[in-house]
Amino acid sequence: MRVVNRTREIVLGDRVRTARTFLSRLVGLLGTSAIAEGEGLWIVPCRSVHTLGMRYPIDVAFLDARGVVVGTLEGLPPNRVGRVFRKARGALELRAGTLAATGTAPGDRLEFEGGGPA
């Protein structure tokens, strides 16, 4: 699936997978050695993430049900637990540096092509 920041008209990822089941949400990106540019993981439902057992940092954008960014974590290091974003419906995990490079910030609206924030 492709994710576009419609506020800034820039692509965040063009190879984003979805994790909707308990097991796929629990596992997330564990077991991967890196996340390539353009790759990502949309975890739904989700209000907080962790990087326990991971080997690299990630960026995370938390979205509400309309696809609006309600919070971000940039460069979340391995073996950390991120804060809870109560208004979030889901979390978009991306390669570290993606949010800064695209200027993505709270209030931006993201659009999922081939899927959705719900």
Backbone as a printed PyTorch tensor [residue, N CA C, xyz], in Angstrom:
tensor([[[  0.8520,  -1.1580,   0.0000],
         [  0.0000,   0.0000,   0.0000],
         [  0.9040,   1.2290,   0.0000]],

        [[  0.3950,   2.3150,  -0.5070],
         [  1.1210,   3.5820,  -0.6010],
         [  0.5150,   4.5780,   0.3920]],

        [[  1.3800,   5.3380,   1.0980],
         [  0.9100,   6.3320,   2.0560],
         [  1.4350,   7.6980,   1.6170]],

        [[  0.4940,   8.6500,   1.4680],
         [  0.8280,   9.9970,   1.0120],
         [  0.4220,  11.0060,   2.0830]],

        [[  1.3200,  11.9310,   2.3890],
         [  0.9810,  13.0480,   3.2600],
         [  0.2860,  14.0730,   2.3650]],

        [[ -1.0470,  14.1650,   2.4600],
         [ -1.8270,  15.0590,   1.6080],
         [ -1.6460,  16.5240,   1.9910]],

        [[ -1.2880,  16.7910,   3.2310],
         [ -1.0530,  18.1710,   3.6470],
         [  0.1580,  18.7340,   2.9230]],

        [[  1.1800,  17.9080,   2.7410],
         [  2.4340,  18.3520,   2.1250],
         [  2.6530,  17.7820,   0.7230]],

        [[  1.7170,  16.9170,   0.2880],
         [  1.7930,  16.2750,  -1.0370],
         [  3.1390,  15.5890,  -1.2590]],

        [[  3.4560,  14.6730,  -0.3280],
         [  4.6980,  13.9110,  -0.4220],
         [  4.4360,  12.4620,   0.0090]],

        [[  5.0850,  11.5330,  -0.6640],
         [  4.9270,  10.1060,  -0.3590],
         [  5.7980,   9.7410,   0.8400]],

        [[  5.1760,   9.0830,   1.8270],
         [  5.9250,   8.5950,   2.9950],
         [  6.4200,   7.1700,   2.7770]],

        [[  5.6450,   6.3920,   2.0580],
         [  6.0240,   5.0080,   1.7990],
         [  5.2120,   4.4430,   0.6520]],

        [[  5.8550,   3.6260,  -0.1660],
         [  5.1310,   3.0110,  -1.2770],
         [  5.0800,   1.4900,  -1.1670]],

        [[  5.6370,   0.9740,  -0.0650],
         [  5.5890,  -0.4610,   0.2140],
         [  5.2570,  -0.6550,   1.6930]],

        [[  4.0440,  -0.2590,   2.0730],
         [  3.6200,  -0.3170,   3.4670],
         [  2.7050,  -1.5230,   3.6680]],

        [[  3.0690,  -2.3730,   4.6130],
         [  2.2520,  -3.5360,   4.9660],
         [  1.2950,  -3.1560,   6.0880]],

        [[  0.2820,  -3.9720,   6.3000],
         [ -0.6840,  -3.7450,   7.3680],
         [ -0.6260,  -4.8910,   8.3710]],

        [[ -0.6810,  -4.5400,   9.6550],
         [ -0.7450,  -5.5310,  10.7330],
         [ -2.0430,  -5.2920,  11.4890]],

        [[ -3.0160,  -6.1980,  11.3260],
         [ -4.3310,  -6.0530,  11.9600],
         [ -4.6250,  -7.1300,  13.0050]],

        [[ -3.9940,  -8.2940,  12.8840],
         [ -4.2670,  -9.3660,  13.8460],
         [ -3.4190,  -9.1740,  15.0950]],

        [[ -3.8270,  -9.8090,  16.1840],
         [ -3.0700,  -9.7030,  17.4320],
         [ -1.6180, -10.1080,  17.2190]],

        [[ -1.3940, -11.2350,  16.5570],
         [ -0.0350, -11.7390,  16.3610],
         [  0.7810, -10.8160,  15.4550]],

        [[  0.2100, -10.3770,  14.3440],
         [  0.9700,  -9.5160,  13.4370],
         [  1.2800,  -8.1650,  14.0800]],

        [[  0.3820,  -7.6560,  14.9330],
         [  0.6450,  -6.3990,  15.6490],
         [  1.7310,  -6.6050,  16.6990]],

        [[  1.6900,  -7.7420,  17.3910],
         [  2.6790,  -8.0430,  18.4170],
         [  4.0800,  -8.1740,  17.8140]],

        [[  4.1810,  -8.8810,  16.7030],
         [  5.4750,  -9.1230,  16.0550],
         [  5.9700,  -7.8580,  15.3610]],

        [[  5.1080,  -7.1440,  14.6570],
         [  5.5040,  -5.9100,  13.9790],
         [  6.7150,  -6.0990,  13.1080]],

        [[  7.7540,  -5.3020,  13.3580],
         [  8.9850,  -5.3640,  12.5630],
         [ 10.0610,  -6.2340,  13.1990]],

        [[  9.7330,  -6.9310,  14.3080],
         [ 10.7130,  -7.8090,  14.9440],
         [ 11.2250,  -8.8440,  13.9460]],

        [[ 12.4870,  -9.1570,  14.0490],
         [ 13.0760, -10.1580,  13.1690],
         [ 13.5890,  -9.5790,  11.8630]],

        [[ 13.3500,  -8.3010,  11.6280],
         [ 13.8940,  -7.6700,  10.4210],
         [ 15.2140,  -6.9980,  10.7810]],

        [[ 16.1370,  -6.9800,   9.8350],
         [ 17.4480,  -6.3910,  10.1110],
         [ 17.4860,  -4.9020,   9.8040]],

        [[ 16.5280,  -4.4290,   9.0220],
         [ 16.4520,  -3.0060,   8.6720],
         [ 15.1170,  -2.7650,   7.9900]],

        [[ 14.7710,  -1.5010,   7.8760],
         [ 13.5850,  -1.1200,   7.1180],
         [ 14.0710,  -0.1960,   5.9990]],

        [[ 13.7960,  -0.5710,   4.7810],
         [ 14.2930,   0.1710,   3.6280],
         [ 13.4680,   1.4350,   3.3930]],

        [[ 14.0670,   2.3700,   2.6890],
         [ 13.3480,   3.5790,   2.3060],
         [ 12.1060,   3.1750,   1.5110]],

        [[ 10.9760,   3.7680,   1.8500],
         [  9.7230,   3.4620,   1.1660],
         [  8.9160,   2.3540,   1.8150]],

        [[  9.5390,   1.6070,   2.7250],
         [  8.8290,   0.5450,   3.4270],
         [  8.2240,   1.0770,   4.7190]],

        [[  7.2120,   0.3760,   5.2010],
         [  6.5960,   0.7560,   6.4550],
         [  5.6260,  -0.3000,   6.9280]],

        [[  5.0870,  -0.0750,   8.1150],
         [  4.1130,  -0.9880,   8.6880],
         [  3.0060,  -0.1650,   9.3350]],

        [[  1.7670,  -0.3980,   8.8910],
         [  0.5820,   0.2570,   9.4470],
         [ -0.0180,  -0.7110,  10.4500]],

        [[ -0.0160,  -0.3310,  11.7360],
         [ -0.5110,  -1.1830,  12.8120],
         [ -1.8410,  -0.6070,  13.2920]],

        [[ -2.8920,  -1.4280,  13.1900],
         [ -4.2220,  -0.9550,  13.5750],
         [ -5.0100,  -2.0800,  14.2280]],

        [[ -5.6440,  -1.8640,  15.3700],
         [ -5.5910,  -0.6480,  16.1820],
         [ -4.2820,  -0.5790,  16.9510]],

        [[ -3.8600,   0.6550,  17.2910],
         [ -2.6060,   0.8410,  18.0130],
         [ -2.5350,   2.2620,  18.5680]],

        [[ -2.1470,   2.3760,  19.8450],
         [ -1.9730,   3.6820,  20.4830],
         [ -0.5730,   3.8720,  21.0450]],

        [[  0.2300,   2.8000,  21.0080],
         [  1.6000,   2.8610,  21.5070],
         [  2.4000,   1.7480,  20.8450]],

        [[  3.6970,   1.9620,  20.6910],
         [  4.5550,   0.9330,  20.0970],
         [  5.7810,   0.7250,  20.9850]],

        [[  6.4750,  -0.3720,  20.7230],
         [  7.7470,  -0.6370,  21.4010],
         [  8.7540,  -1.0910,  20.3600]],

        [[ 10.0140,  -0.9810,  20.7170],
         [ 11.0800,  -1.4690,  19.8400],
         [ 11.9090,  -2.5300,  20.5620]],

        [[ 11.2710,  -3.2310,  21.5070],
         [ 11.9600,  -4.2820,  22.2560],
         [ 12.3900,  -5.3910,  21.3080]],

        [[ 13.6600,  -5.7260,  21.3280],
         [ 14.1900,  -6.7740,  20.4740],
         [ 14.5620,  -6.3160,  19.0750]],

        [[ 14.3180,  -5.0540,  18.7570],
         [ 14.6810,  -4.5530,  17.4250],
         [ 16.1410,  -4.1280,  17.4020]],

        [[ 16.6890,  -3.9850,  16.1860],
         [ 18.1090,  -3.6540,  16.0360],
         [ 18.3540,  -2.2790,  15.4280]],

        [[ 17.2840,  -1.5200,  15.2020],
         [ 17.4350,  -0.2230,  14.5420],
         [ 16.3210,   0.7210,  14.9940]],

        [[ 16.5560,   2.0340,  14.9100],
         [ 15.5280,   3.0010,  15.2970],
         [ 14.4590,   3.1260,  14.2120]],

        [[ 13.2850,   3.6250,  14.6000],
         [ 12.1980,   3.8520,  13.6510],
         [ 11.5190,   5.1920,  13.9490]],

        [[ 10.8350,   5.7080,  12.9500],
         [  9.9210,   6.8380,  13.1210],
         [  8.5210,   6.2600,  13.2030]],

        [[  7.6610,   6.9080,  13.9830],
         [  6.2770,   6.4490,  14.1130],
         [  5.3480,   7.6530,  14.0450]],

        [[  4.3300,   7.5540,  13.2020],
         [  3.2660,   8.5600,  13.1490],
         [  1.9930,   7.8930,  13.6550]],

        [[  1.3570,   8.5010,  14.6420],
         [  0.1060,   7.9870,  15.1880],
         [ -1.0450,   8.7710,  14.5690]],

        [[ -2.0390,   8.0430,  14.0400],
         [ -3.1370,   8.6670,  13.3090],
         [ -4.4750,   8.4020,  13.9660]],

        [[ -5.3870,   9.3600,  13.8380],
         [ -6.7550,   9.1310,  14.2960],
         [ -7.5360,   8.4300,  13.1860]],

        [[ -8.8180,   8.2060,  13.3930],
         [ -9.6400,   7.4590,  12.4330],
         [ -9.8050,   8.1810,  11.0950]],

        [[ -9.5420,   9.4870,  11.0530],
         [ -9.6540,  10.2460,   9.7870],
         [ -8.3320,  10.3260,   9.0480]],

        [[ -7.2650,   9.7680,   9.6340],
         [ -5.9540,   9.8150,   8.9920],
         [ -5.1420,  11.0440,   9.3470]],

        [[ -5.5480,  11.7540,  10.4020],
         [ -4.8150,  12.9370,  10.8460],
         [ -3.7630,  12.5230,  11.8740]],

        [[ -2.5520,  13.0380,  11.7080],
         [ -1.4630,  12.7260,  12.6320],
         [ -1.7480,  13.3920,  13.9790]],

        [[ -1.8210,  12.5630,  15.0300],
         [ -2.0860,  13.0800,  16.3840],
         [ -0.8320,  13.0590,  17.2620]],

        [[  0.2420,  12.4570,  16.7630],
         [  1.4920,  12.4200,  17.5010],
         [  2.5680,  11.7170,  16.6980]],

        [[  3.8170,  11.9980,  17.0270],
         [  4.9380,  11.3590,  16.3400],
         [  6.0260,  10.9790,  17.3350]],

        [[  6.7840,   9.9720,  16.9700],
         [  8.0090,   9.5900,  17.6660],
         [  9.0830,   9.4870,  16.5830]],

        [[ 10.0950,  10.3120,  16.6760],
         [ 11.1510,  10.3020,  15.6580],
         [ 12.3940,   9.6180,  16.1970]],

        [[ 12.9220,   8.6820,  15.4190],
         [ 14.1410,   7.9880,  15.8080],
         [ 14.0240,   7.2080,  17.0960]],

        [[ 12.8650,   6.5490,  17.3110],
         [ 12.6760,   5.7460,  18.5190],
         [ 13.7250,   4.6310,  18.5190]],

        [[ 14.6550,   4.6590,  19.4940],
         [ 15.7510,   3.6900,  19.4960],
         [ 15.2850,   2.2700,  19.8270]],

        [[ 16.1260,   1.2810,  19.5220],
         [ 15.8110,  -0.1000,  19.9000],
         [ 15.6260,  -0.2300,  21.4130]],

        [[ 14.8110,  -1.2000,  21.7820],
         [ 14.5860,  -1.5760,  23.1800],
         [ 13.9650,  -0.4670,  24.0330]],

        [[ 13.0330,   0.2490,  23.4240],
         [ 12.3070,   1.3060,  24.1390],
         [ 10.8070,   1.0770,  24.0060]],

        [[ 10.0660,   1.6770,  24.9200],
         [  8.6040,   1.6800,  24.8480],
         [  8.1920,   3.1320,  24.6350]],

        [[  7.4270,   3.3720,  23.5760],
         [  6.9830,   4.7270,  23.2740],
         [  5.7950,   5.1230,  24.1390]],

        [[  5.5140,   6.4060,  24.1730],
         [  4.3800,   6.8970,  24.9520],
         [  3.0570,   6.5140,  24.2950]],

        [[  1.9910,   6.6460,  25.0400],
         [  0.6450,   6.3290,  24.5550],
         [  0.0160,   7.6000,  23.9860]],

        [[ -0.5760,   7.4600,  22.8010],
         [ -1.3260,   8.5420,  22.1670],
         [ -2.7950,   8.1340,  22.1970]],

        [[ -3.5170,   8.6280,  23.1650],
         [ -4.8960,   8.1950,  23.4150],
         [ -5.8490,   8.4440,  22.2480]],

        [[ -5.6110,   9.4700,  21.4610],
         [ -6.5030,   9.7770,  20.3270],
         [ -6.1720,   8.9600,  19.0800]],

        [[ -5.1030,   8.1640,  19.1410],
         [ -4.6640,   7.4030,  17.9710],
         [ -5.5500,   6.2040,  17.7090]],

        [[ -5.7520,   5.9310,  16.4440],
         [ -6.4330,   4.7260,  15.9690],
         [ -5.4140,   3.6900,  15.5170]],

        [[ -4.2810,   4.1840,  15.0040],
         [ -3.2480,   3.2920,  14.5050],
         [ -1.9000,   3.9860,  14.4550]],

        [[ -0.8540,   3.1930,  14.1950],
         [  0.5090,   3.7000,  14.1480],
         [  1.1710,   3.2900,  12.8360]],

        [[  1.8340,   4.2470,  12.2140],
         [  2.5660,   4.0020,  10.9760],
         [  4.0510,   4.0150,  11.3020]],

        [[  4.6960,   2.8410,  11.2180],
         [  6.1260,   2.7300,  11.4850],
         [  6.8870,   2.8780,  10.1750]],

        [[  7.9130,   3.7340,  10.2050],
         [  8.6880,   4.0540,   9.0100],
         [ 10.1780,   4.0630,   9.3310]],

        [[ 10.9800,   4.0870,   8.2900],
         [ 12.4310,   4.1990,   8.4400],
         [ 12.7590,   5.4890,   9.1920]],

        [[ 13.7020,   5.4110,  10.1400],
         [ 14.1100,   6.5930,  10.9030],
         [ 14.5620,   7.6890,   9.9460]],

        [[ 14.0850,   8.9040,  10.2010],
         [ 14.4280,  10.0440,   9.3650],
         [ 13.3540,  10.4210,   8.3670]],

        [[ 12.3840,   9.5230,   8.1600],
         [ 11.3290,   9.7640,   7.1710],
         [ 10.4540,  10.9530,   7.5600]],

        [[ 10.0690,  11.0420,   8.8310],
         [  9.1780,  12.1300,   9.2430],
         [  9.8560,  13.4860,   9.0740]],

        [[ 11.1150,  13.5980,   9.4750],
         [ 11.8370,  14.8620,   9.3190],
         [ 12.0460,  15.1950,   7.8380]],

        [[ 12.4170,  14.1970,   7.0410],
         [ 12.6800,  14.4310,   5.6210],
         [ 11.4390,  14.8920,   4.8610]],

        [[ 10.2660,  14.4520,   5.3170],
         [  9.0260,  14.8080,   4.6330],
         [  8.2900,  15.9590,   5.3230]],

        [[  8.7910,  16.3880,   6.4740],
         [  8.1420,  17.4630,   7.2230],
         [  6.8410,  17.0530,   7.8860]],

        [[  6.6010,  15.7510,   7.9950],
         [  5.3540,  15.2500,   8.5680],
         [  5.2740,  15.5920,  10.0530]],

        [[  4.1200,  16.1690,  10.4490],
         [  3.9510,  16.6510,  11.8180],
         [  2.4950,  16.4980,  12.2450]],

        [[  2.2380,  16.5830,  13.5520],
         [  0.8530,  16.5350,  14.0260],
         [ -0.0130,  17.5670,  13.2930]],

        [[ -1.2190,  17.1120,  12.9360],
         [ -2.1510,  17.9470,  12.1770],
         [ -2.1650,  17.6260,  10.6950]],

        [[ -1.1010,  16.9980,  10.1840],
         [ -1.0710,  16.6060,   8.7730],
         [ -2.0670,  15.4740,   8.5370]],

        [[ -2.6290,  15.4120,   7.3320],
         [ -3.5480,  14.3310,   6.9720],
         [ -2.8450,  13.3780,   6.0160]],

        [[ -2.8380,  12.1010,   6.3890],
         [ -2.2370,  11.0660,   5.5430],
         [ -3.3270,  10.2880,   4.8370]],

        [[ -3.0340,   9.8760,   3.6290],
         [ -3.9840,   9.0880,   2.8400],
         [ -3.3430,   7.7650,   2.4740]],

        [[ -4.1030,   6.7120,   2.6430],
         [ -3.6570,   5.3650,   2.3230],
         [ -4.2590,   4.9620,   0.9990]],

        [[ -3.4280,   4.6660,   0.0220],
         [ -3.8990,   4.2110,  -1.2810],
         [ -3.7570,   2.6980,  -1.3210]],

        [[ -4.8840,   2.0130,  -1.4430],
         [ -4.8810,   0.5640,  -1.4060],
         [ -5.1390,   0.0300,  -0.0160]],

        [[ -5.6600,   0.8530,   0.8670],
         [ -5.9530,   0.4920,   2.2470],
         [ -6.4660,   1.7270,   2.9490]],

        [[ -6.4550,   1.7470,   4.2570],
         [ -6.9400,   2.9500,   4.9220],
         [ -6.6580,   2.9760,   6.3890]],

        [[ -6.8360,   4.1300,   7.0030],
         [ -6.5420,   4.2390,   8.4170],
         [ -7.5310,   3.4970,   9.3050]],

        [[ -8.6990,   3.1560,   8.8030],
         [ -9.7100,   2.4880,   9.6500],
         [ -9.3170,   1.0670,   9.9740]]])
